[in-house]
Amino acid sequence: MNPATLLSSLVKSYAEWYIPVKSFDPVTVPKKMLGALFEMIDKEKIDRLTEQWATESKNIILLSGSAFSLETAIGFTYKVSKYFIGADAKVIRSKDKDSISFIVRHDGGEKFSYFCAGCFYHFFNFFPLKRVVVNHDASSVYIEVDLVEDEVENMKRYLESIKDELRSVKTPQS
């Protein structure tokens, strides 16, 4: 195999396997533009968008080939904060490693901050965690997540999955 063909093959292999994971890394969007767009929208419409974007964030992780876990959610949050929002982002783990905090500073304005806070709130509430706190002001979003799952919520999910399995067994297949 000649070197050009080998190189081409390697590049093609790299593109097929690594672009989905890397595709959300280096993208930045002008913050002032986003901030101006969000100032034109009322908060009720922003609330609907936050739920959609939380779901799409979960889908992006899944489409990247990763499992949707607390670990991938934390990594995604950091990357989105740093590259999409284009903000200063800091991740702080508690000493006992039972909680994690994010501080995201930006210059997108109050409604942009409101949007980001809502997205992160819905996003982390996909997990049965004991506590998810999200606060914001016009220039920052603060997220604090207890990494310990709520045992009651975890049991509810388990029982729901059993109910779903029972329903599928009872339902005659055509």
Secondary structure, DSSP 8 states (H G I E B T S, - for coil): --HHHHHHHHHHHHHHHHHHHHTTSS----HHHHHHHHHTS-HHHHHHHHHHHHHHHHHHHHHTT----HHHHHHHHHHIIIIIS--EEEEEE-TTSSEEEEEEE-SS-HHHHHHHHHHHHHHHTTS-BS-EEEEEETTEEEEEEE-SB-HHHHHHHHHHHHHHHHHHHHS---
